Amino acid sequence: MILCSGENLIDFVPVSKNTEIFKACVGGSPLNTAIGLGAMNAPVYFFSRISNDFFGRKIISFLKKNNVKTNLIQKTSDKTTLGFVSNRNKPEFSFYANQTADRNLSQYDFKKNVLKKIILAHFSSISLVLKPGSETYFKIIKNLKKTSLISIDPNIRSSLIENKNNYLTRFKQFLKLADIIKLSDEDFNYLSNNNNPDKVIPNWIQKNNISFVILTLGEKGSILYTKKLRIFIKSYKVKVADTVGAGDIFQAAVINYLYKSKNLSNDQLLNLKKSDWEKCLKFASKAAAINCTKEGCYPPTEREINRFK
């Protein structure tokens, strides 16, 4: 099974340009990746702490509707985290996350039979930043590293980072734990002071024994780095409704492709051919492109992705 873990929230998204009218959408980077995997019929579970309030019930219902297992979720009377998105094409976020359900995750108890089934665990974004929950997620990552592949997407929200130096120190710890890293060009610039990714990322991989890193470049495309390869794939040109969730769906498609092709182990990833990686990246790029043609985070099915040209 695949585990996605982290924040869950309600995003208030403008219904159109130049308006102050918002609609409530279920969101959160790791949750988006989970529903992306669910839409592709991958065996995915979501783990987090979710409120019993109206919004929390909406989140649970949304996960189930999108084929995501909710058995591991902790429920609480704490309120749901809220986010406001100010720009659809290049989203800017404001969060209200004081003492909220997902942020207050303080304990976890995965049974041994569950731990054995987790092939890959994916973590992302603000759940890696906001305490006290971020410390609990860090413990979970260290624990799961013993038996599972670890996927991390920093998906940085700089407005929530109180101390950049402390965050960079924590990111170095993530590098030591991660098997897979997906990050955007904006994430990379924040983490590396705009250095050359062709120099920095291969060093991350060699120094920390990471299986692969994917750097997404928005409408330009994406670059895959492994110990042996550097592969650039162009993005597909589409009429963009908005870009919310595009990176999350991209990562869901990467994980799904590798899972379905039975390549989710470090040894298998190391031996993948260039042609296999190109197919994987094109599949993920198609998924992200389809997402961008819809408003909000849209998880396409495998059939939609395979038919997309």
SULDASUL-V191269 format. One record per residue. OMEGA is omega as a letter, one per 40 degrees, with the letter a starting at -180 (* if undefined). D_FIRST is the distance of its C-alpha to the first C-alpha in Angstrom with 2 decimals. Layout:
OMEGA&D_FIRST, OMEGA&D_FIRST
This chain:
i&0.00, a&3.81, i&6.61, a&10.08, i&12.94, a&16.69, i&19.60, a&20.07, i&23.57, i&26.08, i&27.61, a&31.19, i&31.83, a&35.34, i&35.92, i&38.01, i&39.85, i&42.73, i&41.82, i&41.23, a&39.40, i&35.67, a&32.89, i&29.92, i&26.46, a&23.05, a&21.92, a&20.53, i&19.05, i&15.43, i&15.59, i&16.96, i&14.15, a&11.69, i&14.12, i&14.55, i&11.01, i&11.49, i&14.84, i&13.59, i&11.45, a&8.08, a&5.24, i&5.92, i&7.35, i&10.69, i&12.47, i&16.20, a&19.54, a&20.93, i&24.53, a&26.04, a&28.52, a&28.98, i&26.86, i&23.98, i&24.08, i&24.12, i&20.95, a&19.06, a&20.55, i&19.65, a&15.91, i&16.01, a&18.28, i&15.92, i&13.03, i&11.08, a&10.18, a&12.76, a&12.69, a&12.47, i&15.30, i&18.69, a&21.74, i&25.14, i&28.63, a&28.57, a&29.01, i&26.67, i&26.94, i&29.00, i&29.38, a&32.16, a&31.96, a&35.45, a&35.12, a&32.97, i&33.53, a&33.10, i&31.49, a&32.97, i&31.39, a&32.93, i&30.89, a&31.88, a&29.60, i&31.96, a&30.60, a&27.85, a&24.75, a&22.05, a&24.59, i&25.46, a&22.15, a&23.59, i&21.31, a&17.84, i&16.88, i&13.39, a&13.93, a&13.65, i&11.47, a&8.85, a&9.55, a&9.21, a&5.58, i&4.89, a&5.68, i&7.24, a&8.89, a&11.48, a&14.82, i&17.96, a&21.55, i&23.64, i&21.27, a&21.95, a&25.68, i&26.77, e&27.57, a&26.93, a&23.30, i&23.06, i&23.95, i&21.21, i&18.54, i&20.22, i&19.92, i&16.19, a&15.86, i&18.22, a&16.45, i&12.93, a&14.86, a&15.70, a&12.39, i&10.17, i&11.31, i&12.94, a&13.76, i&16.85, a&19.03, i&22.25, a&23.35, i&26.54, a&28.62, a&31.75, a&33.53, a&31.18, a&31.68, a&34.66, a&35.25, a&34.26, i&35.05, i&32.74, i&29.90, i&30.62, i&30.56, i&27.13, i&25.89, i&27.22, i&25.06, i&21.96, a&23.13, a&23.12, a&19.53, i&17.91, a&16.67, i&16.60, i&19.09, i&19.94, i&23.22, i&26.06, i&29.64, i&30.65, a&28.11, a&29.45, i&33.03, a&32.47, a&30.91, a&33.39, i&36.64, i&36.59, a&36.63, a&35.88, i&32.13, i&33.06, a&34.41, a&32.13, i&28.61, i&29.33, i&30.68, a&27.51, a&25.55, a&28.12, a&28.78, i&25.23, i&23.54, a&21.17, i&19.49, i&20.40, i&21.76, i&22.22, i&25.29, a&25.70, a&29.35, a&29.40, a&31.60, a&32.50, a&29.17, i&26.72, i&26.94, i&24.41, i&25.35, i&24.25, a&26.39, a&28.15, i&27.92, a&28.86, i&28.12, i&29.42, i&28.44, i&30.55, i&29.27, a&30.05, i&33.07, i&32.68, a&34.61, i&32.77, i&32.53, a&30.73, a&28.15, i&26.14, a&22.41, i&23.03, i&21.49, i&18.33, i&17.97, a&18.91, i&16.08, a&13.55, i&15.24, a&15.20, i&11.46, a&11.11, a&13.99, i&12.85, a&9.48, i&11.68, i&14.35, a&12.38, a&13.64, i&10.99, a&13.10, i&16.33, i&18.54, i&17.33, a&17.64, a&21.07, i&22.26, i&21.34, i&24.62, a&26.21, i&26.03, i&22.23, i&21.95, i&24.54, i&22.66, a&19.52, i&21.82, i&23.77, a&20.78, i&19.81, i&23.52, a&23.92, i&21.14, i&22.85, i&26.22, i&25.39, a&24.18, i&27.57, a&29.53, i&28.42, a&29.27, i&26.57, a&22.92, i&22.30, a&18.91, i&19.99, i&18.47, a&18.03, i&21.37, a&23.09, a&21.98, i&23.07, a&26.35, i&27.14, *&30.04
